[in-house]
Amino acid sequence: MRIVQAGLAIGLLLTLAACASPQEEAARAAAQQQADRAECQRIGFTPDTEAFAKCMLKLREIRAQEENTRALRRANTPSPWWGPYPGYYPYPYPHYRRW
């Protein structure tokens, strides 16, 4: 019984540690925007111009595309719990066919 309670307590702590508060999310977004501003200035854009705004937008689009790509890769990665496993072949090899 103690093992079950300890396991549940550890699981609860890990779940809570994975959560981020709205303040942390806002701080992360502000830091990302500041980094984007610094990057656009480093490239040579003048702040508060249309070209600077386009640079900021492009960096945001790139980041969104990268996140989308990571999500698709996670979705297409098979789980280690159910196949493929050694000896699992979804399609028969051509040399196994007998005509």
N, C-alpha and C positions, 0 to 999 in steps of 0.2 A: 504494500500500500504506500509506503514511504517513497518507493522508486517512482510510482505513478505521480505522486504529488510533486516530487522534485522535477520530473519530466515536464509536467504541466507548468510549473513555475518558470522553468528555463524557457519553454516555448512562449509563454506570455512575455517574458522580458525581451526575448529576441524580436517578437512582434512589435512591441512598443519601441524598441530601439530603431526599427526600420521606418517608423513614422516621422514625418517632419512637420513642424508647426507652421502656421501661416507666416509667422515672422521669419522663420528660417528660409521659407520659399521666397519671400519678398527680398530678403538679403541676398539670396543666390541670384535672383533675377537682376537686382541692382548691380551686383558685381559683374554679371555677364554683360549688361548694358555698358558698364564702364569699360570693360575689356574691349567691347566692340568699338566704342568711341575712340579708345586709344589706338586700336588697329587701323581704323579708317584715317585717323590723323597721321599715323606712321606711314601709311601708303601715300599720303599727300593731299587728302581732301580737306577743304576748309570747313570748320564746324558751322552749323546753321545755314547750310546751303542745300539746294536740291540734290546735288551730286553726293553730298555727305549723307543725306537721308537715304538715297538709293543704295549707297554702300552699306549702311546699317541694315537696310531691308534685305539686301543680298546675303549678308552674313547670317541673318535670322533664317532665311530660306535654306541656306546650306546646312545649318544646324538641324532644322526640321527634317530635311531630306536624310541626313545621317541618322537621325533617330528613327525615321521610318525604315531605313535599311536595316538597322539593328533589330527592330521589332520583327521585320520579315524573316531575318536570319534565325531569330529565336523561335518563331513560329514554324519554320521549316526544318529545324534541327530535331532529329528524333530523340525521344526520351531514352535514357539509358535503362529504364525499367522494363520496357516492352519493345524489343527488337530495334533495329536489326541486331542479331546476335550471331556468333559464329555458326555457320551452317545454314543460316536463313538466306534464301534467295527468292525474291518476289517473282522473278521470271525464270523459267528454265533456260539453261544455257543451250545454244543451238546444237552443240555436239551431244546433248542428251536425247534429242529427238530421234526417233527411229521411224523412218518412212516406210 
